[in-house]
Amino acid sequence: MRNRFVMALLILILVGTGCATTSSTSSIHRVGLLVEDTIDDQGWNSKGYQGLLQIQSSLNVDVQFKEEINSLSNAKIAVQEFAQNDVNLIFGHGRIFAEFFTELKDEYPHIHFVSFNGSVSGDNITSLHFESHSMGFFAGMVAAQMSETDHIGVIAAYAWQPEVAGFVEGVHYQDESIKVSVDYVEDWSNTEKALDIYEDMSSLGADVFYPAGDGFHVQLLEEIKKEGKFAIGFISDQSDLGGSTVLTSTVQHVDALYQLVADRYSKGELESGNLYYDFADGVISLGQFSSQVPDDVQANVNQAINEYVQTGKLPE
């Protein structure tokens, strides 16, 4: 009789423990967001904030955010405050947060940390990667077919951005003879340096530009529009900013990815490690085509994208 009582008690303990574990890993208490700069940049950080608001609306959870978290010491303070406020899902909106979260995750095993574009490992940390090479490739195809001088300029923030290599490949897939000048600002928001690079490339005859930096792209678009040249928008559909100047945009649907991640976490299905997302996942696309882009060019690019979605292979 005593053995039966002990066995029953053990079963109750195990069941209770299992339920507690499931509850702690499959429910969101509050969601936090850290951004490196500010949320009003009309680009990358703004889209992260929009994603946070979408989570708040769709899942009916409290959200918090902190701006200008650009050092490990600032991140430590921010995460500590989030933890005290019962936040158990934290998005770090950028590559630098992969490093910060790797340092901090073991101190907060009850929090799941999510960053972008970095390499991570561990039980409670995830890095989200847009397959940006492909969106760059298709934008390059558009740029190549719209350049009259056969000279295209890429003004990027950093050399590691996969969309840059993809863009160059897309241009040369369309026409190997086109010259592509590439230079790097080495900063997301140094507008002065970005404009200097633009002026140099423009003076050498470039007539289509890809400003791939979320802190300086708006100012560059204004200058490109003023001079009657063409541009490829970056991060969001920027046809509303540049009008027909913006041939199309390489769009990362950050808000949709935030929602996807939060949904998976709330169900206990969010994987740790490095996760990759592409056109087929609905989180990457090209933006609206300019009225300047001929119908046959649009059709050609759209057909290439559809084939890529079905096969996973870029045109060769």
C-alpha positions in Angstrom: 0.0 0.0 0.0 2.8 2.3 0.9 4.6 1.6 -2.4 1.4 2.5 -4.3 1.1 5.8 -2.5 4.8 6.6 -3.3 4.3 5.7 -6.9 1.1 7.9 -7.2 2.9 10.8 -5.5 5.8 10.5 -8.0 3.4 10.5 -10.9 1.7 13.6 -9.6 5.1 15.3 -9.2 6.2 14.4 -12.7 3.0 15.5 -14.3 3.1 18.8 -12.3 6.7 19.4 -13.4 5.9 18.7 -17.0 3.0 21.1 -17.0 5.2 23.8 -15.4 7.9 23.3 -18.0 5.5 23.5 -20.9 3.9 26.7 -19.5 7.2 28.4 -18.9 8.4 27.7 -22.4 5.2 28.3 -24.4 3.7 31.5 -23.0 4.8 35.1 -23.5 4.7 37.3 -20.4 6.0 40.5 -22.0 8.1 41.3 -25.1 11.1 43.6 -25.2 12.9 45.3 -28.0 16.4 46.8 -28.1 17.6 49.0 -31.0 21.1 50.2 -31.7 19.9 53.7 -32.7 16.4 55.2 -32.8 13.0 53.9 -34.0 12.3 56.9 -36.2 14.9 56.2 -38.9 12.3 55.4 -41.6 14.2 52.1 -42.2 15.4 49.1 -40.3 14.8 50.3 -36.7 11.4 51.6 -37.6 10.4 48.3 -39.0 11.5 46.5 -35.8 9.3 48.9 -33.8 6.4 48.2 -36.1 7.0 44.5 -35.6 6.9 45.0 -31.8 3.6 46.8 -32.1 2.1 44.1 -34.3 3.0 41.5 -31.6 1.3 43.7 -29.0 -1.8 44.0 -31.1 -2.1 40.4 -32.3 -1.1 38.6 -29.0 -2.4 41.1 -26.6 0.8 41.3 -24.6 2.6 44.2 -23.0 5.7 45.4 -24.9 8.7 47.6 -24.0 11.5 49.0 -26.0 14.8 50.8 -25.5 16.8 52.9 -28.0 20.5 53.6 -28.5 21.6 50.3 -27.0 25.0 50.2 -28.7 27.3 48.7 -26.1 27.5 45.6 -24.0 27.2 47.7 -20.8 24.0 49.4 -22.1 22.7 46.0 -23.1 23.3 44.6 -19.6 21.4 47.4 -17.9 18.5 47.1 -20.4 18.2 43.4 -20.1 18.3 43.6 -16.3 15.4 46.1 -16.4 13.4 43.9 -18.8 13.9 40.9 -16.6 12.7 42.9 -13.6 9.6 43.8 -15.6 8.8 40.1 -16.4 9.9 40.3 -20.0 10.7 36.8 -21.3 11.1 37.3 -25.0 13.7 40.0 -26.1 14.4 41.1 -29.7 17.8 42.7 -30.3 17.2 44.5 -33.6 20.6 44.0 -35.3 23.8 42.0 -35.7 25.5 43.5 -32.7 22.9 41.9 -30.4 24.0 38.4 -31.3 27.3 39.1 -29.4 25.6 40.9 -26.5 23.0 38.2 -26.0 25.6 35.5 -26.2 27.3 37.2 -23.2 24.1 37.6 -21.3 21.9 34.6 -22.0 23.2 32.2 -19.3 22.3 34.8 -16.6 18.7 34.7 -17.8 17.8 31.2 -18.7 14.0 32.0 -18.4 14.4 34.6 -21.2 14.6 33.8 -24.9 16.9 36.2 -26.8 16.4 36.9 -30.5 18.8 38.8 -32.7 19.5 39.3 -36.4 22.2 38.3 -38.9 24.8 37.1 -36.3 25.9 33.6 -35.5 24.7 32.2 -32.2 24.4 28.9 -30.2 22.7 28.0 -27.0 19.4 26.8 -25.6 17.7 30.2 -25.2 19.0 32.3 -28.1 18.1 32.6 -31.7 19.5 34.6 -34.6 17.2 35.4 -37.6 18.7 35.6 -41.0 17.1 37.1 -44.1 18.4 35.4 -47.2 19.2 38.8 -48.5 21.5 37.6 -51.3 18.4 36.6 -53.4 16.6 39.9 -53.0 19.8 41.7 -54.0 20.1 39.5 -57.1 16.7 40.3 -58.4 17.1 44.0 -57.7 20.4 43.9 -59.6 18.5 42.4 -62.6 16.2 45.5 -62.6 19.0 47.9 -62.2 21.0 46.4 -65.1 18.0 46.7 -67.5 17.4 50.4 -66.5 21.0 51.8 -66.7 21.7 53.9 -69.8 25.3 54.5 -69.0 26.1 50.9 -68.2 27.5 52.0 -64.8 25.8 51.2 -61.5 26.7 52.3 -58.0 26.3 50.4 -54.8 26.7 52.4 -51.5 26.5 50.0 -48.7 27.1 50.1 -45.0 29.3 47.0 -44.5 31.0 44.4 -46.7 29.3 41.5 -44.9 25.9 42.5 -46.3 24.8 39.6 -48.5 22.5 41.7 -50.6 25.5 43.6 -52.0 27.1 40.5 -53.5 23.7 39.3 -54.7 23.0 42.7 -56.4 26.3 42.6 -58.2 25.6 39.0 -59.4 22.2 40.0 -60.6 23.5 42.9 -62.6 26.1 40.7 -64.3 23.6 37.9 -64.9 21.7 40.4 -66.9 24.7 42.0 -68.6 28.3 41.1 -67.9 29.6 44.2 -69.5 28.0 46.6 -67.0 30.4 48.3 -64.6 29.3 48.1 -60.9 31.1 50.4 -58.5 30.8 49.3 -54.8 31.9 51.3 -51.8 31.3 51.0 -48.0 30.4 53.7 -45.5 31.5 51.4 -42.6 28.6 52.8 -40.6 24.8 52.6 -40.8 24.1 56.3 -40.5 27.1 58.4 -41.7 25.1 60.4 -44.2 28.0 62.8 -45.0 30.3 59.9 -46.1 27.5 58.2 -48.1 26.9 61.5 -50.0 30.6 61.9 -50.7 30.7 58.4 -52.2 27.5 59.1 -54.2 29.0 62.3 -55.7 32.2 60.4 -56.7 30.2 57.6 -58.4 27.8 60.0 -60.0 30.7 62.1 -61.5 32.1 58.9 -63.0 28.8 58.2 -64.9 26.8 55.9 -62.6 23.1 56.5 -63.2 21.4 53.8 -61.1 22.3 53.4 -57.4 21.6 51.0 -54.6 22.0 52.8 -51.2 22.1 49.8 -48.9 22.2 51.5 -45.5 19.2 52.2 -43.4 20.6 55.3 -41.7 21.6 57.2 -44.9 19.3 55.8 -47.6 16.6 58.4 -47.3 19.0 61.3 -47.8 20.6 59.6 -50.8 17.2 59.0 -52.4 16.4 62.7 -52.1 19.7 63.6 -53.9 19.3 60.9 -56.5 15.8 62.1 -57.2 16.9 65.7 -57.5 19.5 64.8 -60.1 17.1 62.7 -62.2 18.8 59.3 -61.7 17.4 56.0 -60.5 17.7 54.1 -57.2 16.8 50.8 -55.6 15.0 51.2 -52.3 16.3 49.5 -49.2 14.6 47.6 -46.3 11.1 48.9 -47.1 9.1 49.8 -50.2 10.4 53.3 -50.8 8.2 54.2 -53.8 6.4 56.6 -51.5 9.7 58.5 -50.8 11.2 58.5 -54.3 8.3 58.1 -56.6 9.3 56.9 -60.1 13.0 57.4 -59.1 12.8 54.2 -57.1 12.8 51.4 -59.7 11.9 48.9 -57.0 13.0 48.1 -53.4 14.6 45.2 -51.6 12.0 44.7 -48.9 12.5 42.8 -45.6 9.1 42.3 -44.0 10.5 42.6 -40.5 7.1 43.0 -38.9 5.9 39.7 -40.4 9.0 37.9 -39.1 8.5 39.4 -35.6 4.9 38.1 -35.7 6.1 34.6 -36.9 8.7 34.3 -34.2 6.4 35.5 -31.4 3.7 33.0 -32.5 6.2 30.2 -32.5 7.5 31.1 -29.1 4.0 31.4 -27.6 3.4 27.8 -28.8 6.8 26.5 -27.5 8.0 25.9 -31.1 10.7 28.6 -31.5 14.0 26.9 -32.2 17.3 28.1 -30.8 20.3 28.7 -33.1 20.4 30.3 -36.6 17.2 30.4 -38.6 17.0 31.5 -42.3 14.1 33.0 -44.1 13.6 33.7 -47.8 11.0 34.7 -50.5 9.1 31.5 -49.9 8.5 32.4 -46.3 6.8 35.6 -47.2 9.3 37.8 -45.3 11.4 39.0 -48.3 10.1 40.6 -51.6 10.7 43.2 -54.1 8.7 46.4 -53.7 6.4 48.1 -56.2 7.9 48.7 -59.6 8.4 52.3 -60.8 6.2 53.4 -63.8 9.6 53.9 -65.5 10.2 50.1 -65.5 8.8 48.6 -68.8 6.2 45.8 -68.5 8.5 43.3 -70.1 11.3 43.9 -67.6 8.8 43.6 -64.7 7.5 40.3 -66.2 11.0 38.9 -66.6 12.0 39.6 -63.0 8.7 38.4 -61.6 9.0 35.1 -63.5 12.6 34.7 -62.2 11.3 35.2 -58.6 8.5 32.7 -59.1 10.9 30.1 -60.4 13.3 30.8 -57.4 10.4 30.3 -54.9 9.6 26.9 -56.5 13.1 25.6 -57.1 15.3 27.5 -54.5 17.8 28.2 -57.3 18.8 31.6 -58.7 19.1 32.0 -62.5 22.4 31.0 -63.9 
